[in-house]
């Protein structure tokens, strides 16, 4: 009789625990799968779709802007000569034939970056497509630049590899590397100077990528902070979550 009693108690306890576990599981799934927006819930797929659409729009806009003529050269993302190169320019600029050295090199560097920028789009798109729902939720509810940082981590190496040869070819197209080589050669022949040869290709590539990510971060902040930038229903619903 005692065995039957204890067996009944065990079965009852198990049933209660199982019911509580079921409620907790359902609550967790509901919290995970819903984004509140006008009283309407969204699926995981829709949440991911919304964030990916936001990123697609942001990177496309940034790339189109920077790859256009003067996208770098006449913008806040203008690439300047590296600090070490300033010494070369100051000295060599006083020599015959080098009077406009800084302006010439600066424009040529920025034209090279504009040529390379268009190559960023497919690399960004690939990284966005590979984003998981877990990534999307983390970025949606993260810092104001969380998506940009995600792209930076997942694309910087590929972008550098893609940008560098294009920038080198573009610099050569306008004889920028040849001009720089002559400038450094002339500088190193001057008395009482320390020989130098800053890597112009690497500098332009890194600064081009820095400007690109700065603009992507601006686009991300726009869509997070300005509801008017959410141009589709899915964007409005998804980003309502992070507004709360």
C-alpha positions in Angstrom: 0.0 0.0 0.0 2.8 2.4 0.9 4.5 1.6 -2.4 1.3 2.6 -4.3 1.0 5.8 -2.2 4.6 6.9 -2.9 4.3 6.0 -6.6 1.2 8.2 -6.8 3.1 11.1 -5.1 6.0 10.7 -7.5 3.7 10.6 -10.5 1.9 13.7 -9.3 5.1 15.6 -8.6 6.5 14.7 -12.0 3.3 15.9 -13.7 3.4 19.3 -11.8 7.1 19.8 -12.6 6.5 18.8 -16.2 3.6 21.3 -16.5 5.8 24.1 -15.0 8.6 23.3 -17.4 6.2 23.4 -20.3 5.0 26.8 -19.2 8.5 28.1 -18.8 9.5 26.8 -22.2 6.5 28.4 -23.9 7.2 31.7 -22.2 10.9 31.6 -23.3 9.9 30.7 -26.9 7.3 33.5 -26.9 9.9 36.1 -25.6 12.4 34.9 -28.2 10.1 34.9 -31.2 8.1 38.1 -30.6 9.0 41.7 -31.3 6.2 44.0 -30.2 5.3 46.6 -32.8 1.8 48.0 -32.9 0.5 44.9 -31.0 1.7 42.6 -33.8 4.2 39.8 -33.2 7.0 38.9 -35.7 8.6 35.5 -36.3 12.4 34.9 -36.0 12.6 34.9 -39.8 11.0 38.3 -40.0 13.3 39.8 -37.3 16.3 38.5 -39.2 14.9 39.8 -42.4 14.3 43.3 -40.9 17.8 43.7 -39.6 19.4 42.3 -42.8 17.3 44.8 -44.8 18.5 47.6 -42.6 22.1 46.6 -43.1 21.7 46.0 -46.9 20.3 49.5 -47.2 23.0 51.1 -45.0 26.0 49.5 -46.7 24.5 50.1 -50.2 24.0 53.8 -49.5 27.5 54.1 -48.0 29.2 52.3 -50.8 27.3 54.2 -53.5 28.2 57.5 -51.8 32.0 56.8 -51.4 32.5 55.2 -54.8 31.1 58.3 -56.6 33.4 61.0 -57.8 34.5 63.1 -54.7 32.9 60.6 -52.4 36.1 60.6 -50.4 37.8 63.7 -51.7 35.1 66.2 -50.9 33.6 64.6 -47.9 34.3 64.2 -44.1 36.0 60.9 -45.1 38.8 62.6 -47.1 42.1 60.7 -46.9 45.0 62.8 -45.9 48.7 62.0 -46.1 50.1 59.9 -43.2 51.8 61.9 -40.5 55.3 60.6 -41.4 54.7 61.8 -45.0 54.1 65.3 -43.8 57.8 65.7 -43.2 58.6 64.7 -46.7 56.0 67.1 -48.2 57.2 70.0 -46.1 60.8 69.6 -47.2 60.4 68.4 -50.8 57.6 70.8 -51.5 60.2 73.6 -51.6 62.1 72.0 -54.3 61.6 72.7 -58.1 58.9 70.5 -59.6 57.3 69.6 -56.3 55.5 72.8 -55.4 52.0 71.3 -55.5 53.0 67.9 -54.0 50.6 67.6 -51.1 47.5 68.6 -53.1 48.5 66.3 -55.9 49.1 63.3 -53.7 46.0 63.9 -51.6 43.7 64.0 -54.6 45.2 61.0 -56.2 44.9 59.0 -53.0 41.2 59.8 -52.7 40.5 59.0 -56.3 42.1 55.6 -55.7 39.9 55.0 -52.7 36.8 55.9 -54.7 37.8 53.4 -57.4 38.1 50.6 -54.7 34.9 51.4 -52.7 32.5 49.7 -55.1 34.1 46.3 -54.3 32.9 46.5 -50.7 29.3 45.8 -51.6 29.4 42.0 -52.4 31.7 41.4 -49.4 29.2 43.1 -47.1 26.3 41.3 -48.6 27.9 37.9 -48.1 28.5 38.7 -44.4 24.9 39.9 -43.9 23.5 36.7 -45.6 25.6 34.6 -43.2 24.1 36.3 -40.1 22.1 34.0 -37.8 19.0 34.8 -35.8 21.1 34.9 -32.7 23.4 37.4 -34.3 20.4 39.5 -35.4 18.8 39.7 -32.0 22.1 40.5 -30.3 22.8 43.3 -32.8 19.3 44.7 -32.7 19.4 45.0 -28.9 23.1 46.0 -28.7 25.0 49.2 -28.9 24.1 51.9 -31.5 27.0 50.7 -33.7 26.7 47.0 -32.9 25.9 46.0 -36.5 28.8 48.1 -37.9 31.1 46.4 -35.4 29.8 43.0 -36.6 30.6 43.9 -40.2 34.0 45.2 -39.3 34.9 41.9 -37.5 33.6 39.8 -40.3 34.7 41.8 -43.4 37.8 43.8 -42.6 40.3 41.2 -43.8 38.4 40.4 -47.0 37.9 44.1 -47.7 41.6 44.9 -47.2 42.6 42.1 -49.6 40.1 43.3 -52.2 40.9 47.0 -51.8 44.7 46.9 -51.8 45.4 45.8 -55.4 42.7 48.1 -56.8 44.2 51.1 -54.9 47.6 50.2 -56.1 46.4 50.0 -59.7 44.5 53.3 -59.3 47.5 55.1 -57.7 49.6 53.9 -60.6 46.9 55.0 -63.1 47.5 58.6 -61.9 51.2 58.1 -61.3 50.8 58.7 -57.6 53.2 56.0 -56.5 55.8 57.2 -58.9 55.4 60.7 -57.7 55.7 59.5 -54.1 58.8 57.5 -54.9 60.4 60.5 -56.5 59.5 62.6 -53.5 60.9 60.2 -51.0 64.1 59.8 -53.1 64.5 63.6 -53.2 63.8 63.9 -49.4 66.3 61.2 -48.5 69.0 63.0 -50.4 68.6 66.2 -48.3 71.2 66.9 -45.6 70.4 66.1 -42.0 67.2 64.1 -42.5 66.3 60.7 -41.4 65.6 58.4 -44.3 62.0 57.4 -44.6 59.6 55.6 -46.9 56.0 55.5 -45.6 53.9 52.8 -47.3 51.4 54.9 -49.3 49.4 51.9 -50.5 48.8 50.5 -47.0 47.9 53.9 -45.7 45.3 54.7 -48.4 43.7 51.2 -48.0 43.4 51.5 -44.2 42.0 55.0 -44.4 39.6 54.1 -47.1 38.2 51.3 -44.9 38.1 53.5 -41.9 36.0 56.1 -43.8 33.7 53.3 -45.1 33.0 52.0 -41.6 32.4 55.5 -40.3 29.8 56.1 -42.9 28.2 52.7 -42.3 28.0 53.5 -38.6 26.3 56.8 -39.4 23.7 55.0 -41.5 23.1 52.5 -38.7 22.6 55.3 -36.2 20.2 57.0 -38.6 17.9 54.0 -38.8 18.1 53.3 -35.1 17.3 56.8 -34.0 15.1 58.2 -36.7 11.9 56.3 -37.4 11.5 58.3 -40.7 14.5 56.3 -42.0 12.6 53.0 -41.7 11.2 52.9 -45.1 9.4 49.5 -45.0 6.8 47.9 -42.7 9.3 45.2 -41.6 11.9 47.8 -40.6 9.3 49.8 -38.6 8.1 46.7 -36.7 11.5 45.3 -36.0 13.2 48.5 -34.8 10.2 49.3 -32.6 11.7 46.7 -30.3 14.9 48.6 -29.7 13.0 51.9 -29.2 11.4 50.6 -26.0 
